[in-house]
C-alpha cells in the first residue's frame, strides 16, 4: 500500500488535518479518473451517468433539472446541457409539464436503463477491490467523511 506521501512525493505536511484533506482530494480524484476512463467505453461522462442514476432512482416518476442539480454528486455541471446530450443519445425522455410549461420533466428511457445495466459490472469490479476492507471500516470512513463535510459547512 502506498501512502499519500509516496503518491504525491511530499515527505512532510503542515498538520495531520492538511494531510487528511490532501488525501481526500487525491483519493476522490483517483476514483473519478478510474470511472472516467471506464465510462469512455460507453461514450458517457460521470455527470451524465449520475443523471441517469438519479432518474432510475425515481422509479418511473419524472424529475426536473432543479431536482437533479440538488442531488447530483458534482454540483457544478450545467444540468440542462447534460440532459440535452442524454436526450440526443436517447437515454432520457423530456416532456413539458402540463401545469407549468416552463418546466421540463425528465425520465429515463429504456435505452438509459440498458446502459446502466451495461455499466453495473464496472462498479462491481471496482467494489470487489474494496471488499478486502471490513464493512465496519468502510462505515467508519463514511461517517468520518460526513463529519468532515459537516464541519466544512459551518
Phi and psi restraints in degrees (value plus and minus 20) as a CYANA .aco file:
   2 UNK   PHI    -109.2   -69.2
   2 UNK   PSI     112.3   152.3
   3 UNK   PHI     -98.6   -58.6
   3 UNK   PSI     140.9   180.9
   4 UNK   PHI     -78.3   -38.3
   4 UNK   PSI     -54.7   -14.7
   5 UNK   PHI     -78.2   -38.2
   5 UNK   PSI     -62.0   -22.0
   6 UNK   PHI     -91.4   -51.4
   6 UNK   PSI     -61.4   -21.4
   7 UNK   PHI     -79.9   -39.9
   7 UNK   PSI     -62.5   -22.5
   8 UNK   PHI    -126.9   -86.9
   8 UNK   PSI     -13.5    26.5
   9 UNK   PHI      32.9    72.9
   9 UNK   PSI      31.2    71.2
  10 UNK   PHI    -149.5  -109.5
  10 UNK   PSI     104.0   144.0
  11 UNK   PHI    -110.5   -70.5
  11 UNK   PSI     -39.2     0.8
  12 UNK   PHI    -159.2  -119.2
  12 UNK   PSI     121.9   161.9
  13 UNK   PHI    -139.2   -99.2
  13 UNK   PSI     133.0   173.0
  14 UNK   PHI     -81.6   -41.6
  14 UNK   PSI     -64.4   -24.4
  15 UNK   PHI    -166.7  -126.7
  15 UNK   PSI     146.0   186.0
  16 UNK   PHI     -84.5   -44.5
  16 UNK   PSI     -50.4   -10.4
  17 UNK   PHI     -86.2   -46.2
  17 UNK   PSI     -63.1   -23.1
  18 UNK   PHI     -81.4   -41.4
  18 UNK   PSI     -65.5   -25.5
  19 UNK   PHI     -78.8   -38.8
  19 UNK   PSI     -64.3   -24.3
  20 UNK   PHI     -83.7   -43.7
  20 UNK   PSI     -65.1   -25.1
  21 UNK   PHI     -84.3   -44.3
  21 UNK   PSI     -63.3   -23.3
  22 UNK   PHI     -81.8   -41.8
  22 UNK   PSI     -59.5   -19.5
  23 UNK   PHI     -85.2   -45.2
  23 UNK   PSI     -60.7   -20.7
  24 UNK   PHI     -81.8   -41.8
  24 UNK   PSI     -68.6   -28.6
  25 UNK   PHI     -82.5   -42.5
  25 UNK   PSI     -66.9   -26.9
  26 UNK   PHI     -80.4   -40.4
  26 UNK   PSI     -65.7   -25.7
  27 UNK   PHI     -86.9   -46.9
  27 UNK   PSI     -62.0   -22.0
  28 UNK   PHI     -81.4   -41.4
  28 UNK   PSI     -64.0   -24.0
  29 UNK   PHI     -84.9   -44.9
  29 UNK   PSI     -58.1   -18.1
  30 UNK   PHI     -81.0   -41.0
  30 UNK   PSI     -66.5   -26.5
  31 UNK   PHI     -85.2   -45.2
  31 UNK   PSI     -64.9   -24.9
  32 UNK   PHI     -80.4   -40.4
  32 UNK   PSI     -63.1   -23.1
  33 UNK   PHI     -81.7   -41.7
  33 UNK   PSI     -58.2   -18.2
  34 UNK   PHI     -81.7   -41.7
  34 UNK   PSI     -66.7   -26.7
  35 UNK   PHI     -88.7   -48.7
  35 UNK   PSI     -60.5   -20.5
  36 UNK   PHI     -78.0   -38.0
  36 UNK   PSI     -65.8   -25.8
  37 UNK   PHI     -85.0   -45.0
  37 UNK   PSI     -57.3   -17.3
  38 UNK   PHI     -91.6   -51.6
  38 UNK   PSI     -56.8   -16.8
  39 UNK   PHI     -89.2   -49.2
  39 UNK   PSI     -43.0    -3.0
  40 UNK   PHI     -78.1   -38.1
  40 UNK   PSI     -53.1   -13.1
  41 UNK   PHI     -81.7   -41.7
  41 UNK   PSI     -45.5    -5.5
  42 UNK   PHI    -123.5   -83.5
  42 UNK   PSI     -16.2    23.8
  43 UNK   PHI      35.0    75.0
  43 UNK   PSI      29.2    69.2
  44 UNK   PHI    -164.3  -124.3
  44 UNK   PSI     131.8   171.8
  45 UNK   PHI    -120.5   -80.5
  45 UNK   PSI     145.6   185.6
  46 UNK   PHI     -80.8   -40.8
  46 UNK   PSI     -65.1   -25.1
  47 UNK   PHI     -82.7   -42.7
  47 UNK   PSI     -55.9   -15.9
  48 UNK   PHI     -84.9   -44.9
  48 UNK   PSI     -61.8   -21.8
  49 UNK   PHI     -81.2   -41.2
  49 UNK   PSI     -60.0   -20.0
  50 UNK   PHI     -80.3   -40.3
  50 UNK   PSI     -61.8   -21.8
  51 UNK   PHI     -81.3   -41.3
  51 UNK   PSI     -66.4   -26.4
  52 UNK   PHI     -81.1   -41.1
  52 UNK   PSI     -61.7   -21.7
  53 UNK   PHI     -81.5   -41.5
  53 UNK   PSI     -61.7   -21.7
  54 UNK   PHI     -84.7   -44.7
  54 UNK   PSI     -65.5   -25.5
  55 UNK   PHI     -86.3   -46.3
  55 UNK   PSI     -56.2   -16.2
  56 UNK   PHI     -83.0   -43.0
  56 UNK   PSI     -59.5   -19.5
  57 UNK   PHI     -85.3   -45.3
  57 UNK   PSI     -38.1     1.9
  58 UNK   PHI     -96.0   -56.0
  58 UNK   PSI     -28.9    11.1
  59 UNK   PHI      31.1    71.1
  59 UNK   PSI      34.2    74.2
  60 UNK   PHI      70.1   110.1
  60 UNK   PSI     -32.9     7.1
  61 UNK   PHI    -103.5   -63.5
  61 UNK   PSI     140.2   180.2
  62 UNK   PHI    -105.4   -65.4
  62 UNK   PSI     140.2   180.2
  63 UNK   PHI    -156.6  -116.6
  63 UNK   PSI     135.7   175.7
  64 UNK   PHI    -121.1   -81.1
  64 UNK   PSI     144.8   184.8
  65 UNK   PHI     -78.9   -38.9
  65 UNK   PSI     -58.4   -18.4
  66 UNK   PHI     -82.4   -42.4
  66 UNK   PSI     -64.2   -24.2
  67 UNK   PHI     -83.5   -43.5
  67 UNK   PSI     -63.6   -23.6
  68 UNK   PHI     -81.6   -41.6
  68 UNK   PSI     -65.1   -25.1
  69 UNK   PHI     -80.7   -40.7
  69 UNK   PSI     -57.2   -17.2
  70 UNK   PHI     -84.8   -44.8
  70 UNK   PSI     -49.9    -9.9
  71 UNK   PHI    -130.2   -90.2
  71 UNK   PSI     -17.0    23.0
  72 UNK   PHI     -87.2   -47.2
  72 UNK   PSI     130.4   170.4
  73 UNK   PHI     -88.9   -48.9
  73 UNK   PSI     -58.2   -18.2
  74 UNK   PHI    -126.5   -86.5
  74 UNK   PSI      92.8   132.8
  75 UNK   PHI    -100.3   -60.3
  75 UNK   PSI     -24.8    15.2
  76 UNK   PHI    -107.5   -67.5
  76 UNK   PSI     -49.0    -9.0
  77 UNK   PHI     -87.7   -47.7
  77 UNK   PSI     137.2   177.2
  78 UNK   PHI     -99.4   -59.4
  78 UNK   PSI      80.7   120.7
  79 UNK   PHI     -82.3   -42.3
  79 UNK   PSI     -57.2   -17.2
  80 UNK   PHI     -80.8   -40.8
  80 UNK   PSI     -65.5   -25.5
  81 UNK   PHI     -85.1   -45.1
  81 UNK   PSI     -61.5   -21.5
  82 UNK   PHI     -78.2   -38.2
  82 UNK   PSI     -64.9   -24.9
  83 UNK   PHI     -88.4   -48.4
  83 UNK   PSI     -55.4   -15.4
  84 UNK   PHI     -79.4   -39.4
  84 UNK   PSI     -64.4   -24.4
  85 UNK   PHI     -86.4   -46.4
  85 UNK   PSI     -60.3   -20.3
  86 UNK   PHI     -85.9   -45.9
  86 UNK   PSI     -56.0   -16.0
  87 UNK   PHI     -85.9   -45.9
  87 UNK   PSI     -63.7   -23.7
  88 UNK   PHI     -80.5   -40.5
  88 UNK   PSI     -54.8   -14.8
  89 UNK   PHI    -104.2   -64.2
  89 UNK   PSI     -19.8    20.2
  90 UNK   PHI      44.6    84.6
  90 UNK   PSI      14.4    54.4
  91 UNK   PHI    -115.0   -75.0
  91 UNK   PSI     -36.2     3.8
  92 UNK   PHI    -157.5  -117.5
  92 UNK   PSI     142.3   182.3
  93 UNK   PHI    -128.8   -88.8
  93 UNK   PSI     126.5   166.5
  94 UNK   PHI    -144.2  -104.2
  94 UNK   PSI     113.9   153.9
  95 UNK   PHI    -159.4  -119.4
  95 UNK   PSI     126.0   166.0
  96 UNK   PHI     -96.7   -56.7
  96 UNK   PSI     120.6   160.6
  97 UNK   PHI     -90.5   -50.5
  97 UNK   PSI     101.2   141.2
  98 UNK   PHI     -84.2   -44.2
  98 UNK   PSI     -43.7    -3.7
  99 UNK   PHI    -107.6   -67.6
  99 UNK   PSI     -40.5    -0.5
 100 UNK   PHI    -168.0  -128.0
 100 UNK   PSI      75.5   115.5
 101 UNK   PHI     -86.4   -46.4
 101 UNK   PSI     -31.4     8.6
 102 UNK   PHI    -104.5   -64.5
 102 UNK   PSI     -30.7     9.3
 103 UNK   PHI    -120.1   -80.1
 103 UNK   PSI     110.6   150.6
 104 UNK   PHI    -121.1   -81.1
 104 UNK   PSI     109.8   149.8
 105 UNK   PHI    -119.1   -79.1
 105 UNK   PSI     109.3   149.3
 106 UNK   PHI    -134.1   -94.1
 106 UNK   PSI     124.6   164.6
 107 UNK   PHI    -168.1  -128.1
 107 UNK   PSI     136.8   176.8
 108 UNK   PHI    -100.5   -60.5
 108 UNK   PSI     122.0   162.0
 109 UNK   PHI    -111.6   -71.6
 109 UNK   PSI     152.9   192.9
 110 UNK   PHI     -81.8   -41.8
 110 UNK   PSI     -56.7   -16.7
 111 UNK   PHI     -82.9   -42.9
 111 UNK   PSI     -59.0   -19.0
 112 UNK   PHI     -84.7   -44.7
 112 UNK   PSI     -61.6   -21.6
 113 UNK   PHI     -83.5   -43.5
 113 UNK   PSI     -60.2   -20.2
 114 UNK   PHI     -83.7   -43.7
 114 UNK   PSI     -60.7   -20.7
 115 UNK   PHI     -81.9   -41.9
 115 UNK   PSI     -64.8   -24.8
 116 UNK   PHI     -80.1   -40.1
 116 UNK   PSI     -60.2   -20.2
 117 UNK   PHI     -83.3   -43.3
 117 UNK   PSI     -56.3   -16.3
 118 UNK   PHI     -88.9   -48.9
 118 UNK   PSI     -55.1   -15.1
 119 UNK   PHI    -100.3   -60.3
 119 UNK   PSI     -45.4    -5.4
 120 UNK   PHI     -71.0   -31.0
 120 UNK   PSI     -62.9   -22.9
 121 UNK   PHI     -80.3   -40.3
 121 UNK   PSI     -49.1    -9.1
 122 UNK   PHI     -80.0   -40.0
 122 UNK   PSI     -67.4   -27.4
 123 UNK   PHI     -83.8   -43.8
 123 UNK   PSI     -61.3   -21.3
 124 UNK   PHI     -80.8   -40.8
 124 UNK   PSI     -61.1   -21.1
 125 UNK   PHI     -86.9   -46.9
 125 UNK   PSI     -56.5   -16.5
 126 UNK   PHI     -91.0   -51.0
 126 UNK   PSI     -62.5   -22.5
 127 UNK   PHI     -81.8   -41.8
 127 UNK   PSI     -53.9   -13.9
 128 UNK   PHI     -74.8   -34.8
 128 UNK   PSI     -57.0   -17.0
 129 UNK   PHI     -87.3   -47.3
 129 UNK   PSI     -46.2    -6.2
 130 UNK   PHI    -104.7   -64.7
 130 UNK   PSI     -33.5     6.5
 131 UNK   PHI     -86.6   -46.6
 131 UNK   PSI     -33.6     6.4
 132 UNK   PHI     -92.3   -52.3
 132 UNK   PSI     -36.9     3.1
 133 UNK   PHI    -113.7   -73.7
 133 UNK   PSI     113.3   153.3
 134 UNK   PHI     -82.8   -42.8
 134 UNK   PSI     133.5   173.5
 135 UNK   PHI     -80.3   -40.3
 135 UNK   PSI     -59.5   -19.5
 136 UNK   PHI     -81.2   -41.2
 136 UNK   PSI     -64.3   -24.3
 137 UNK   PHI     -83.6   -43.6
 137 UNK   PSI     -59.8   -19.8
 138 UNK   PHI     -86.9   -46.9
 138 UNK   PSI     -58.8   -18.8
 139 UNK   PHI     -86.4   -46.4
 139 UNK   PSI     -59.7   -19.7
 140 UNK   PHI     -84.5   -44.5
 140 UNK   PSI     -61.9   -21.9
 141 UNK   PHI     -78.5   -38.5
 141 UNK   PSI     -66.8   -26.8
 142 UNK   PHI     -81.3   -41.3
 142 UNK   PSI     -63.1   -23.1
 143 UNK   PHI     -83.1   -43.1
 143 UNK   PSI     -60.6   -20.6
 144 UNK   PHI     -85.4   -45.4
 144 UNK   PSI     -59.6   -19.6
 145 UNK   PHI     -86.2   -46.2
 145 UNK   PSI     -57.6   -17.6
 146 UNK   PHI     -79.3   -39.3
 146 UNK   PSI     -63.5   -23.5
 147 UNK   PHI     -83.4   -43.4
 147 UNK   PSI     -63.4   -23.4
 148 UNK   PHI     -79.4   -39.4
 148 UNK   PSI     -67.4   -27.4
 149 UNK   PHI     -80.6   -40.6
 149 UNK   PSI     -62.2   -22.2
 150 UNK   PHI     -82.4   -42.4
 150 UNK   PSI     -63.9   -23.9
 151 UNK   PHI     -88.5   -48.5
 151 UNK   PSI     -55.5   -15.5
 152 UNK   PHI     -89.8   -49.8
 152 UNK   PSI     -51.9   -11.9
 153 UNK   PHI     -85.3   -45.3
 153 UNK   PSI     -48.2    -8.2
